[in-house]
Amino acid sequence: MTFLVLLACDGGGGGNGTDTSTDTGSDHVVVAPPLVINEFLASNDTTNADSAGEYDDWVEIYNAGDTIVQLDGFYVSDDADEPTKYALPEGQGIEAGGYLLVWCDGQAEQQTATEIHTSFKLNRKGDYIYLNYYDGIGVGQADAVKWEADQEADIAAARVPDGTKSWVNQTPTPAASNGG
């Protein structure tokens, strides 16, 4: 059985405290570095465009820790049954207190040195976003959010202050502090 120990995270599920780590049949504990899903926009009509000029869905990941965190072993997914759906780029890191914008547009082929594009899109009417971590032995959930209502165009769901359990709807602040 795999257990998840969270550092500066809220236990996954947007604060519901559930352990959804992958069962590997051992007593291995997956320790995820302190990254959290900090903001997302699943209905981006006019807020910010990617380098191709497209207004796509995005997720912001925040480093709530005191040191840089490398993305090696981190995955984002919208499917609990596929926790390693999209690998974040190895060799890239997020500075302490820093942000990473991940475009969830189903256009992974648009990946550049400065932009991350996933192989899946978000559903504005309700979806999950999982931030998972593989430590070489097992996969654990570093963070997750779920929404069940239609997300209003150009209004983001964001943690205020950054990295906390408190979620609000607000004007998007991609790759920047959510205020508070």
C-alpha positions as CSV (number, residue, x, y, z in Angstrom):
1,M,0.0,0.0,0.0
2,T,1.3,3.5,-0.9
3,F,0.6,6.5,1.4
4,L,1.0,10.1,0.5
5,V,2.8,12.6,2.8
6,L,2.0,16.1,1.8
7,L,4.4,19.0,2.4
8,A,2.7,22.5,2.2
9,C,-0.2,20.9,0.3
10,D,-3.8,20.6,1.4
11,G,-4.2,16.8,1.2
12,G,-5.5,16.8,-2.4
13,G,-9.0,17.2,-3.6
14,G,-9.0,20.9,-2.9
15,G,-8.9,20.5,0.8
16,N,-11.0,17.3,1.4
17,G,-8.1,15.5,3.0
18,T,-8.5,12.2,1.0
19,D,-5.5,10.0,0.3
20,T,-5.7,9.0,-3.3
21,S,-2.2,7.7,-3.7
22,T,-1.6,4.7,-6.0
23,D,-1.5,1.3,-4.2
24,T,1.7,-0.5,-5.1
25,G,1.2,-3.4,-2.7
26,S,3.9,-2.2,-0.3
27,D,4.3,0.2,2.6
28,H,6.1,2.7,0.5
29,V,5.4,6.4,1.2
30,V,5.4,8.9,-1.7
31,V,6.7,12.2,-0.5
32,A,5.7,15.0,-2.9
33,P,7.7,18.3,-2.9
34,P,5.6,21.4,-2.0
35,L,3.8,22.1,-5.3
36,V,0.1,23.0,-5.5
37,I,-2.5,23.8,-8.1
38,N,-2.9,27.5,-7.4
39,E,-5.2,28.8,-10.0
40,F,-7.0,27.5,-13.1
41,L,-9.1,28.9,-16.0
42,A,-11.3,26.4,-17.9
43,S,-13.1,29.1,-19.9
44,N,-10.5,31.4,-21.3
45,D,-12.2,33.6,-23.9
46,T,-10.1,36.8,-23.9
47,T,-7.9,36.7,-20.8
48,N,-4.5,35.6,-22.1
49,A,-3.3,33.9,-25.2
50,D,-0.5,31.4,-25.7
51,S,2.3,32.0,-28.2
52,A,0.1,30.8,-31.1
53,G,-2.5,33.5,-30.2
54,E,-5.0,30.9,-28.9
55,Y,-7.1,31.5,-25.7
56,D,-6.8,28.1,-24.2
57,D,-7.5,26.5,-20.7
58,W,-4.7,26.7,-18.3
59,V,-3.5,25.7,-14.8
60,E,-1.1,27.5,-12.6
61,I,1.2,25.5,-10.4
62,Y,2.8,27.3,-7.3
63,N,5.9,26.4,-5.4
64,A,4.9,26.9,-1.7
65,G,8.3,25.8,-0.5
66,D,11.5,27.6,0.4
67,T,13.7,26.1,-2.4
68,I,13.5,25.4,-6.1
69,V,11.5,22.3,-7.0
70,Q,12.4,20.4,-10.1
71,L,9.5,19.1,-12.2
72,D,11.1,15.7,-12.7
73,G,8.5,13.1,-11.7
74,F,5.5,15.5,-11.7
75,Y,2.5,14.8,-13.9
76,V,-0.8,16.6,-14.5
77,S,-4.0,14.8,-15.4
78,D,-7.7,15.2,-15.7
79,D,-8.3,11.4,-15.2
80,A,-7.9,9.6,-11.8
81,D,-7.4,6.3,-13.7
82,E,-4.5,7.8,-15.7
83,P,-2.4,9.6,-13.0
84,T,0.7,10.0,-15.3
85,K,-1.3,11.3,-18.3
86,Y,1.0,14.2,-19.0
87,A,4.6,14.5,-17.7
88,L,5.9,18.0,-16.8
89,P,9.3,18.7,-18.4
90,E,12.3,17.2,-16.6
91,G,15.2,19.5,-16.0
92,Q,12.9,22.5,-15.4
93,G,12.1,23.9,-12.0
94,I,9.9,26.3,-10.2
95,E,11.7,28.8,-7.9
96,A,10.5,29.1,-4.2
97,G,7.4,31.2,-4.3
98,G,7.3,30.9,-8.1
99,Y,4.6,30.0,-10.6
100,L,4.4,27.8,-13.7
101,L,1.6,28.2,-16.3
102,V,0.5,24.9,-18.0
103,W,-1.7,25.2,-21.0
104,C,-4.4,22.5,-21.0
105,D,-5.3,22.7,-24.7
106,G,-4.9,19.2,-26.1
107,Q,-2.0,20.4,-28.2
108,A,1.1,18.9,-26.6
109,E,2.8,19.2,-30.0
110,Q,2.8,23.0,-29.4
111,Q,5.4,22.5,-26.6
112,T,8.2,25.1,-26.7
113,A,11.1,25.9,-24.4
114,T,9.0,28.6,-22.7
115,E,5.5,27.0,-22.9
116,I,4.0,23.8,-21.6
117,H,1.0,22.3,-23.5
118,T,-0.8,19.2,-22.2
119,S,-2.4,16.4,-24.3
120,F,-5.8,17.2,-22.7
121,K,-8.3,20.0,-22.3
122,L,-10.4,21.1,-19.3
123,N,-14.2,21.0,-19.3
124,R,-15.6,24.3,-18.2
125,K,-18.8,22.6,-17.0
126,G,-16.9,20.5,-14.4
127,D,-13.7,18.5,-14.3
128,Y,-10.8,17.4,-12.1
129,I,-7.2,18.5,-12.3
130,Y,-4.6,16.3,-10.6
131,L,-1.0,17.1,-9.8
132,N,0.7,13.8,-9.3
133,Y,4.2,12.8,-8.3
134,Y,6.2,9.7,-9.1
135,D,9.2,9.1,-6.9
136,G,10.6,6.1,-8.9
137,I,8.6,3.5,-6.9
138,G,5.0,4.8,-6.6
139,V,2.7,7.6,-7.7
140,G,1.1,9.9,-5.2
141,Q,-1.3,12.8,-5.5
142,A,0.4,16.1,-4.6
143,D,-2.7,18.1,-5.1
144,A,-6.1,18.0,-6.9
145,V,-9.1,20.2,-7.5
146,K,-12.6,19.5,-8.7
147,W,-15.3,21.8,-9.9
148,E,-18.9,20.8,-10.7
149,A,-20.4,24.0,-11.9
150,D,-20.0,25.8,-15.2
151,Q,-17.0,28.1,-14.9
152,E,-17.8,31.7,-16.0
153,A,-15.8,32.9,-19.0
154,D,-12.6,34.7,-18.0
155,I,-13.1,34.2,-14.3
156,A,-10.5,32.0,-12.6
157,A,-10.7,29.8,-9.6
158,A,-7.7,30.8,-7.4
159,R,-6.2,30.1,-4.0
160,V,-6.0,33.4,-2.0
161,P,-3.5,33.8,-0.5
162,D,-1.3,31.7,-2.8
163,G,-0.9,28.1,-1.8
164,T,-3.6,28.1,0.9
165,K,-6.8,26.0,1.2
166,S,-9.1,29.0,0.5
167,W,-10.5,29.2,-3.1
168,V,-12.2,32.2,-4.6
169,N,-13.4,33.2,-8.1
170,Q,-11.5,36.2,-9.4
171,T,-10.0,38.0,-12.4
172,P,-7.2,35.7,-13.6
173,T,-3.6,36.3,-12.6
174,P,-1.7,33.8,-14.7
175,A,1.9,33.2,-13.4
176,A,1.5,35.9,-10.8
177,S,0.3,36.2,-7.2
178,N,-3.5,35.8,-6.7
179,G,-3.4,38.6,-4.1
180,G,-4.7,38.5,-0.6
